[in-house]
Every structure is written in structure tokens, then in C-alpha cells.
């Protein structure tokens, strides 16, 4: 049943007007809808765990080869994927859950002067690829994030990374879109098997946490945990 789109102030008004029972029903439906989001997200993560653990493990090895040889990770994406790129870079340069030396990572989504100059003077589709050509070197890694796998500027960044002899880790969803054709050996594709953008992004975030955790374990060893 669809929940009517009304504001909290309208709910309060109805309560004052004696529509207490109806408002309680609406509140109950909202809570059910929220619970369903949690259940759907948990169900997808459970289903994806077996499918994605191998490519995620492969991506960890790509990252380890990069950083142990003095390389860096460049990350890009649009919208929520841009936020994920920044999240990943922050946890590499800063830390994830354990103290360790800094790891080199740059989100290509943060410099507003570069992005607006490239979009204005050239085209929005090259805002990442120009940065990859400027900053990327052989042995570096590009973390390319696109829920659809069809973002033109992310695909252009992949092409630029290949020109610089970088390895690409691609995060996408649905059927992988054009990203599946853009990647090549030894690139890694991590494709979330779902159609809904929100669910894909939730698994992308978990994937990034898995990458950070596994890199820490490989560099620092297992850590005893207390429950």
C-alpha cells in the first residue's frame, strides 16, 4: 500500500483535528516501509556475498601491488558514486579501522576549479579523463564507480587509464553496462546484481569497506578482536 506523501506539520494538524487513528496508520505504514528498506538491503548483501567475494579479493591484490610498488589510486564517479570515491580516498589517506601509514589515493571529484574549468572549456565527459592523464602513471590504479556502468565521463577515465598503463577496478550494477566492454585484463569488474540504484550504492559502500579492511589485513596482519 502506498503511503501518502504528507509533511510532519500536516500530521500534527490532523492529530489536532481528531484524525488520530488515521495518523497512527500512516506512521505504521512508514515504519513498515523503512523496515523493508533494511530487509531488502540485507537480502541483497547476503545474495551478493558469494558472487562478489572473488572479484573483491582480486581487487585487493590489484591495490596491494599498486601501493607496495609506490603507486597511487585515483577514484572517480558521479553523484553518490563521487561521494563513494571521496570516502575511499579518505580511508586510504587517513585510516579505516586501524592505525597504519598513509596510503596514496586521490578522489578526482573534489577540485571544483579543475572540474568546472574542464566542463566549461571542453566537455563534462572529460572531467575525469584529463585528470587521469595528468596524474596517472604506469602501475597506478583507477577506481571507476558507476551504478549503471554507462557514465560517459567514467568510461572516458577508463580509456585514459589504459593509455597510462594503469589497472582499473570497476564498480557498477545491473548488467554492467558499457563498463563490461571497456575493461580488459588485468582489470577487475565488481558488478552488483540489482536494478535499484540505492541498493547498488549500498553494496558499493560495503565493497569499499571490504577493500580497505583486506588491504589493512594484508599489510598489518590479523588483529585480535573482542566481542
C-alpha positions as CSV (number, residue, x, y, z in Angstrom):
1,X,0.0,0.0,0.0
2,X,1.4,3.4,-1.0
3,X,2.0,5.8,1.9
4,X,0.5,9.3,1.2
5,X,3.2,12.0,0.8
6,X,2.4,14.4,3.6
7,X,4.6,16.5,5.8
8,X,5.1,16.2,9.6
9,X,3.3,19.5,10.0
10,X,0.3,18.1,8.3
11,X,0.4,15.1,10.5
12,X,0.4,17.3,13.6
13,X,-2.5,19.3,12.1
14,X,-4.6,16.2,11.6
15,X,-3.8,15.0,15.1
16,X,-5.2,18.3,16.4
17,X,-8.3,17.9,14.3
18,X,-9.0,14.5,15.7
19,X,-7.6,12.3,12.9
20,X,-5.5,10.4,15.5
21,X,-6.3,6.9,14.2
22,X,-5.6,7.7,10.6
23,X,-2.2,9.3,11.5
24,X,-1.2,6.3,13.5
25,X,-2.0,4.1,10.5
26,X,0.2,6.3,8.3
27,X,3.0,6.2,10.9
28,X,2.8,2.4,11.0
29,X,3.0,2.2,7.2
30,X,6.1,4.5,7.2
31,X,7.7,2.2,9.7
32,X,6.9,-0.8,7.6
33,X,8.4,0.9,4.6
34,X,11.6,1.7,6.5
35,X,11.9,-1.8,7.7
36,X,11.5,-3.1,4.2
37,X,14.5,-1.0,3.1
38,X,16.6,-2.6,5.7
39,X,15.4,-6.1,4.8
40,X,15.9,-5.5,1.0
41,X,19.4,-4.2,1.6
42,X,20.4,-7.1,3.9
43,X,18.9,-9.6,1.5
44,X,20.9,-8.2,-1.5
45,X,24.2,-8.2,0.5
46,X,23.6,-11.8,1.6
47,X,23.0,-12.8,-2.0
48,X,25.9,-10.8,-3.4
49,X,28.4,-12.1,-0.9
50,X,29.1,-15.3,-2.7
51,X,29.1,-13.7,-6.1
52,X,31.3,-10.7,-5.3
53,X,33.9,-12.2,-2.9
54,X,36.2,-13.4,-5.7
55,X,36.3,-10.1,-7.7
56,X,36.7,-8.1,-4.5
57,X,39.6,-10.4,-3.4
58,X,41.1,-9.9,-6.9
59,X,40.7,-6.1,-6.5
60,X,42.6,-6.3,-3.1
61,X,45.6,-7.9,-4.9
62,X,45.5,-5.1,-7.5
63,X,45.6,-2.5,-4.8
64,X,48.4,-4.2,-2.9
65,X,50.5,-4.5,-6.0
66,X,49.9,-0.8,-6.6
67,X,50.7,0.6,-3.2
68,X,53.6,-1.7,-2.4
69,X,55.3,-0.5,-5.6
70,X,54.8,3.2,-4.7
71,X,51.7,3.7,-6.8
72,X,48.5,5.6,-6.0
73,X,44.8,5.1,-6.5
74,X,42.7,7.6,-8.5
75,X,39.0,7.4,-7.8
76,X,36.0,8.8,-9.8
77,X,32.2,8.7,-10.0
78,X,29.2,10.9,-10.2
79,X,26.7,11.9,-7.5
80,X,26.6,9.2,-4.9
81,X,29.4,7.5,-6.6
82,X,31.5,10.7,-6.3
83,X,30.9,10.6,-2.6
84,X,32.0,6.9,-2.6
85,X,35.2,7.9,-4.4
86,X,35.9,10.5,-1.8
87,X,35.0,8.1,1.1
88,X,37.5,5.6,-0.3
89,X,40.3,8.2,-0.7
90,X,39.7,9.5,2.9
91,X,40.1,6.0,4.3
92,X,43.2,5.3,2.3
93,X,45.0,8.5,3.2
94,X,43.7,8.6,6.7
95,X,42.7,5.2,8.0
96,X,40.0,2.6,8.0
97,X,39.8,0.9,11.4
98,X,43.4,0.6,12.3
99,X,46.4,2.9,12.6
100,X,48.8,2.4,9.7
101,X,51.0,4.5,7.4
102,X,49.2,6.7,4.8
103,X,48.3,5.2,1.5
104,X,48.2,7.3,-1.7
105,X,44.7,7.9,-3.0
106,X,43.1,10.9,-4.8
107,X,39.4,11.4,-5.5
108,X,39.1,13.2,-8.9
109,X,35.7,14.6,-7.8
110,X,36.9,17.2,-5.3
111,X,38.7,20.1,-7.1
112,X,35.9,22.4,-8.2
113,X,38.2,24.6,-10.1
114,X,39.6,21.8,-12.3
115,X,36.1,20.2,-12.8
116,X,34.4,23.5,-13.7
117,X,37.2,24.6,-16.0
118,X,37.2,21.3,-17.9
119,X,33.4,21.1,-18.1
120,X,33.2,24.7,-19.3
121,X,36.2,24.9,-21.6
122,X,35.8,21.4,-23.0
123,X,33.1,19.0,-22.1
124,X,31.7,17.4,-18.9
125,X,32.6,14.0,-20.2
126,X,36.3,14.7,-19.9
127,X,36.4,16.0,-16.4
128,X,38.0,12.7,-15.1
129,X,40.0,11.6,-18.1
130,X,42.1,14.8,-18.3
131,X,42.9,14.3,-14.6
132,X,43.9,10.7,-15.2
133,X,46.2,11.6,-18.0
134,X,47.7,14.4,-15.9
135,X,48.2,12.4,-12.7
136,X,48.2,8.8,-13.6
137,X,51.3,6.7,-14.1
138,X,52.1,3.1,-15.0
139,X,51.3,0.9,-12.1
140,X,48.7,3.2,-10.6
141,X,45.1,2.1,-10.2
142,X,41.8,3.8,-11.3
143,X,38.8,3.1,-9.1
144,X,35.9,3.8,-11.5
145,X,32.4,3.8,-10.0
146,X,29.2,4.0,-12.0
147,X,26.0,2.3,-10.8
148,X,24.8,1.9,-14.4
149,X,28.2,1.2,-15.9
150,X,27.3,3.7,-18.6
151,X,28.6,7.1,-17.2
152,X,30.4,8.7,-20.2
153,X,33.0,10.5,-18.1
154,X,33.8,7.4,-16.1
155,X,34.2,5.4,-19.3
156,X,36.5,8.1,-20.7
157,X,38.5,7.9,-17.5
158,X,38.9,4.1,-18.0
159,X,40.2,4.7,-21.5
160,X,42.7,7.3,-20.2
161,X,43.8,4.9,-17.5
162,X,44.6,2.3,-20.1
163,X,46.6,4.8,-22.1
164,X,48.7,5.4,-18.9
165,X,49.0,1.6,-18.4
166,X,47.0,1.7,-15.2
167,X,44.9,-1.1,-13.9
168,X,41.2,-0.4,-13.4
169,X,38.8,-1.6,-10.7
170,X,35.3,-1.0,-11.9
171,X,32.3,-0.9,-9.6
172,X,28.9,-1.0,-11.3
173,X,25.5,-2.6,-11.1
174,X,22.6,-4.0,-13.1
175,X,24.1,-5.7,-16.2
176,X,27.4,-3.8,-16.0
177,X,26.5,-1.6,-19.0
178,X,29.3,-0.4,-21.2
179,X,31.9,-0.8,-18.4
180,X,32.0,-4.5,-19.0
181,X,33.3,-3.9,-22.6
182,X,35.6,-1.1,-21.5
183,X,37.6,-3.2,-19.0
184,X,40.4,-5.6,-20.1
185,X,42.8,-8.0,-18.5
186,X,44.0,-7.5,-15.7
187,X,41.2,-5.1,-14.8
188,X,38.6,-6.2,-12.2
189,X,34.8,-5.8,-12.5
190,X,32.7,-5.8,-9.4
191,X,29.1,-5.7,-10.6
192,X,26.2,-5.7,-8.1
193,X,23.3,-7.8,-9.4
194,X,20.4,-5.4,-8.8
195,X,18.4,-2.8,-10.7
196,X,17.8,-0.3,-8.0
197,X,20.4,2.5,-7.7
198,X,20.1,2.8,-3.9
199,X,20.7,-0.9,-3.3
200,X,23.7,-0.9,-5.7
201,X,25.2,2.0,-3.9
202,X,24.8,0.3,-0.5
203,X,26.7,-2.7,-1.7
204,X,29.3,-0.4,-3.3
205,X,30.0,1.1,0.1
206,X,30.3,-2.3,1.7
207,X,32.7,-3.3,-1.1
208,X,34.9,-0.3,-0.4
209,X,35.0,-1.2,3.3
210,X,35.9,-4.8,2.4
211,X,38.8,-3.4,0.2
212,X,40.1,-1.2,3.0
213,X,39.8,-3.9,5.6
214,X,41.6,-6.5,3.4
215,X,44.4,-4.2,2.5
216,X,44.9,-3.5,6.2
217,X,45.0,-7.2,7.0
218,X,47.5,-7.9,4.2
219,X,49.8,-5.1,5.3
220,X,49.4,-5.4,9.1
221,X,48.3,-8.9,9.7
222,X,45.2,-10.1,11.5
223,X,44.0,-8.2,14.6
224,X,42.5,-9.8,17.6
225,X,39.0,-8.6,18.3
226,X,37.0,-8.6,21.4
227,X,33.3,-9.2,21.3
